[in-house]
Amino acid sequence: MSIGMLKSDCVRIVVGVAAIVSRYSLKYVRLVQWYLLDHYPHPFQRIYVDPAKIQTYGGRFTNNPYRYGGRFSLAYYAGATVRGGRWDRDTECVTGSAKYNAVFDRYEHGCRWEETGIYDEISERAARTGSYDGCTTRDDIERRYERIDALYERIKAEGYEDDGSLDQVCVNIGRDGEIMFNGNGNHRLFIAKVLGIREIPVRVLVRHERWMHKRKQFVDERAADAESEVHAVRADHPDLQDLAPRERTD
């Protein structure tokens, strides 16, 4: 075993331990917040989004550390993270990603995976980090994309299903409610786009603090004026469907 592989394995062990501690401690803090604060989301709730409307990467917070370089992410394991700053202004179009173009070349144009350039892309990333997307060798990559083909056929035949795990398509929500791709679930999202699926469940990892203020405002306004036409329009946002009005005390 090379020093690089040993180092990679050690990182994975540390990440695994940190994940267990986080998931079974911080998640309870988030659950208490959800229970006590009307506008606070359940840390692991899904929202339902039209894949065609997820058009940008925003934030790029680390998601699934077992597949993407071994970095740890509280947002991935504890859920419902709130962060301020300008992260939601630094976006990239999903159509510029290698995986997006590979999926469309494969299923729209009938290319073989090796013709799309994705094998070389993942090989290069794995060489730099020791592992990428769960792959360390060319054989790993080929097996991975055989599974992607099987996934495509299953979704095409049976529809898009949520298996209940943390490993879902993950998004972030910007200050004005923009739903941006966080990076986990690339192939599932892009397959859903190719197939024209109208709605899929996604996990929200990070919400901008200004959006959280708007969620609170929404709850308060809904209690004050449930028949407001403006309020009814805002209620269409996927990340407002979980909110219930506060009971009025006056």
C-alpha positions as CSV (number, residue, x, y, z in Angstrom):
1,M,0.0,0.0,0.0
2,S,1.4,3.4,-1.0
3,I,1.8,6.3,1.5
4,G,-0.8,8.2,-0.5
5,M,-3.4,5.5,-0.2
6,L,-2.7,5.0,3.5
7,K,-3.1,8.7,4.1
8,S,-6.3,8.7,2.1
9,D,-7.6,5.8,4.3
10,C,-6.7,7.6,7.5
11,V,-8.6,10.7,6.3
12,R,-11.6,8.6,5.6
13,I,-11.5,7.1,9.1
14,V,-11.3,10.5,10.7
15,V,-14.1,11.8,8.5
16,G,-16.2,8.8,9.4
17,V,-15.8,9.3,13.1
18,A,-16.5,13.1,12.8
19,A,-19.6,12.3,10.8
20,I,-21.0,10.0,13.5
21,V,-20.3,12.5,16.2
22,S,-21.9,15.3,14.2
23,R,-24.9,13.4,13.0
24,Y,-25.8,12.2,16.5
25,S,-25.1,15.4,18.4
26,L,-25.5,18.5,16.3
27,K,-28.6,17.2,14.5
28,Y,-30.4,17.2,17.8
29,V,-29.6,20.9,18.3
30,R,-31.1,21.5,14.8
31,L,-34.1,19.4,15.8
32,V,-34.7,21.5,18.9
33,Q,-34.5,24.7,16.8
34,W,-37.0,23.2,14.4
35,Y,-39.3,22.3,17.3
36,L,-39.1,25.7,19.0
37,L,-38.9,28.1,16.0
38,D,-41.8,28.2,13.6
39,H,-39.7,29.3,10.7
40,Y,-36.8,26.9,11.2
41,P,-36.8,23.9,8.8
42,H,-36.5,20.3,9.8
43,P,-32.7,19.4,9.3
44,F,-33.4,16.6,6.9
45,Q,-36.6,17.6,5.2
46,R,-36.9,17.3,1.4
47,I,-38.3,20.0,-0.8
48,Y,-39.7,19.3,-4.2
49,V,-38.2,21.1,-7.1
50,D,-38.4,21.1,-10.9
51,P,-34.9,20.0,-12.1
52,A,-35.1,22.4,-15.0
53,K,-35.1,25.3,-12.5
54,I,-31.8,24.2,-10.9
55,Q,-29.5,26.0,-13.2
56,T,-26.5,27.2,-11.2
57,Y,-24.0,25.9,-8.7
58,G,-24.0,28.2,-5.6
59,G,-21.9,28.1,-2.5
60,R,-20.1,24.8,-3.4
61,F,-20.1,23.8,0.3
62,T,-18.6,20.4,0.8
63,N,-21.2,17.7,0.5
64,N,-20.6,14.0,0.5
65,P,-17.1,13.6,1.9
66,Y,-16.8,9.9,1.1
67,R,-16.9,10.7,-2.6
68,Y,-15.5,14.1,-3.0
69,G,-11.9,14.3,-1.6
70,G,-12.5,13.3,2.0
71,R,-13.4,16.7,3.4
72,F,-15.9,16.9,6.2
73,S,-19.2,18.9,6.0
74,L,-21.4,19.7,9.0
75,A,-24.0,20.9,6.5
76,Y,-24.2,17.4,4.9
77,Y,-24.5,15.5,8.1
78,A,-26.4,17.9,10.4
79,G,-28.6,19.6,7.9
80,A,-30.3,23.0,7.9
81,T,-27.1,25.1,8.1
82,V,-27.5,28.9,8.0
83,R,-24.8,31.1,6.6
84,G,-24.4,34.8,5.7
85,G,-22.0,36.4,3.3
86,R,-21.8,36.6,-0.4
87,W,-21.5,32.9,-1.2
88,D,-24.9,33.0,-3.0
89,R,-23.5,35.6,-5.4
90,D,-20.7,33.4,-6.6
91,T,-22.4,31.1,-9.0
92,E,-21.6,28.9,-12.0
93,C,-23.9,27.5,-14.6
94,V,-24.4,23.7,-14.3
95,T,-24.1,23.3,-18.0
96,G,-20.4,24.0,-17.7
97,S,-19.7,20.9,-15.6
98,A,-18.0,17.9,-17.1
99,K,-20.6,15.6,-15.6
100,Y,-23.5,17.6,-17.1
101,N,-22.0,17.4,-20.6
102,A,-21.1,13.7,-20.2
103,V,-24.7,12.8,-19.2
104,F,-26.2,14.8,-22.1
105,D,-23.7,13.4,-24.6
106,R,-24.5,9.9,-23.4
107,Y,-28.2,10.0,-23.3
108,E,-29.1,12.7,-25.8
109,H,-26.5,11.9,-28.4
110,G,-25.8,8.2,-27.8
111,C,-22.1,8.6,-27.1
112,R,-20.1,6.0,-25.2
113,W,-18.9,7.2,-21.7
114,E,-15.3,7.1,-22.8
115,E,-16.1,9.4,-25.7
116,T,-17.6,12.1,-23.4
117,G,-14.2,12.7,-21.6
118,I,-15.6,12.0,-18.2
119,Y,-13.3,9.0,-17.6
120,D,-10.2,11.2,-18.1
121,E,-11.7,14.0,-16.0
122,I,-12.3,11.7,-13.0
123,S,-8.9,9.9,-13.5
124,E,-7.2,13.3,-13.3
125,R,-9.1,14.3,-10.1
126,A,-8.4,10.9,-8.5
127,A,-4.7,11.2,-9.3
128,R,-4.6,14.6,-7.5
129,T,-6.6,13.6,-4.4
130,G,-6.2,9.8,-4.1
131,S,-9.9,9.2,-4.8
132,Y,-12.7,11.1,-6.4
133,D,-16.4,10.2,-6.8
134,G,-15.6,6.9,-5.0
135,C,-13.1,5.9,-7.7
136,T,-9.3,5.4,-7.5
137,T,-8.7,3.4,-10.7
138,R,-9.9,3.3,-14.3
139,D,-11.7,0.1,-13.5
140,D,-13.5,1.8,-10.7
141,I,-14.6,4.6,-13.1
142,E,-15.9,2.1,-15.6
143,R,-17.9,0.2,-13.0
144,R,-19.3,3.5,-11.7
145,Y,-20.6,4.5,-15.0
146,E,-22.1,1.0,-15.6
147,R,-24.1,1.8,-12.4
148,I,-25.0,5.2,-13.8
149,D,-26.5,3.5,-16.9
150,A,-28.5,1.2,-14.7
151,L,-29.7,4.2,-12.7
152,Y,-30.8,5.9,-15.9
153,E,-32.8,2.9,-17.0
154,R,-34.4,2.5,-13.6
155,I,-35.4,6.2,-13.4
156,K,-36.7,6.1,-17.0
157,A,-38.8,3.0,-16.3
158,E,-39.9,3.6,-12.7
159,G,-39.6,7.3,-12.1
160,Y,-37.5,9.2,-9.6
161,E,-37.6,7.8,-6.1
162,D,-36.2,9.0,-2.7
163,D,-34.5,6.1,-0.9
164,G,-34.6,8.0,2.4
165,S,-30.8,8.3,2.8
166,L,-28.8,11.5,3.2
167,D,-27.2,10.9,-0.2
168,Q,-29.7,12.9,-2.3
169,V,-29.5,15.7,-4.8
170,C,-28.4,18.6,-2.5
171,V,-29.1,22.3,-3.0
172,N,-28.5,25.6,-1.2
173,I,-30.9,28.6,-1.1
174,G,-29.7,32.1,-1.6
175,R,-30.9,35.3,0.0
176,D,-33.7,35.9,-2.4
177,G,-34.8,32.2,-2.6
178,E,-32.7,31.1,-5.5
179,I,-32.3,27.3,-5.5
180,M,-28.7,26.5,-6.4
181,F,-27.1,23.1,-6.8
182,N,-24.6,22.2,-4.1
183,G,-22.9,19.3,-6.0
184,N,-24.2,16.1,-4.5
185,G,-26.3,14.0,-6.8
186,N,-24.9,15.3,-10.1
187,H,-25.9,12.3,-12.2
188,R,-29.4,12.0,-10.7
189,L,-30.1,15.7,-11.3
190,F,-28.8,15.6,-14.8
191,I,-30.6,12.4,-15.7
192,A,-33.8,14.0,-14.3
193,K,-33.2,17.0,-16.6
194,V,-32.6,14.7,-19.7
195,L,-35.8,12.8,-19.0
196,G,-37.9,15.9,-18.5
197,I,-39.0,14.9,-15.0
198,R,-41.1,17.7,-13.6
199,E,-40.3,17.4,-9.9
200,I,-37.7,15.6,-7.7
201,P,-37.0,15.6,-3.9
202,V,-33.9,17.5,-2.9
203,R,-32.1,18.1,0.4
204,V,-31.3,21.7,1.4
205,L,-27.9,21.9,3.0
206,V,-27.4,25.6,3.4
207,R,-29.8,28.6,3.5
208,H,-28.6,32.2,3.4
209,E,-29.4,34.0,6.7
210,R,-31.4,36.6,4.8
211,W,-33.6,33.8,3.4
212,M,-34.2,32.6,6.9
213,H,-35.3,36.1,7.8
214,K,-37.8,35.9,5.0
215,R,-39.1,32.5,6.2
216,K,-39.8,34.1,9.6
217,Q,-41.4,37.1,7.9
218,F,-43.5,34.7,5.9
219,V,-44.8,32.9,9.0
220,D,-45.6,36.2,10.7
221,E,-47.4,37.6,7.7
222,R,-49.3,34.5,7.1
223,A,-50.7,34.6,10.6
224,A,-51.6,38.3,10.2
225,D,-53.1,38.1,6.7
226,A,-53.7,34.6,5.4
227,E,-55.8,35.9,2.4
228,S,-53.1,38.3,1.1
229,E,-52.7,37.9,-2.7
230,V,-49.0,38.8,-2.5
231,H,-48.6,36.2,0.2
232,A,-50.3,33.5,-1.9
233,V,-47.8,34.1,-4.7
234,R,-44.8,33.8,-2.3
235,A,-46.3,30.6,-0.9
236,D,-45.5,28.8,-4.2
237,H,-41.8,28.7,-3.3
238,P,-40.7,25.1,-2.6
239,D,-39.0,26.1,0.6
240,L,-42.1,27.7,2.1
241,Q,-44.4,24.7,1.9
242,D,-43.4,23.4,5.4
243,L,-44.3,26.6,7.2
244,A,-47.4,26.9,9.3
245,P,-48.9,30.1,10.6
246,R,-48.3,31.2,14.2
247,E,-51.3,31.3,16.5
248,R,-52.3,34.9,17.1
249,T,-52.5,36.0,20.7
250,D,-54.4,39.3,20.3
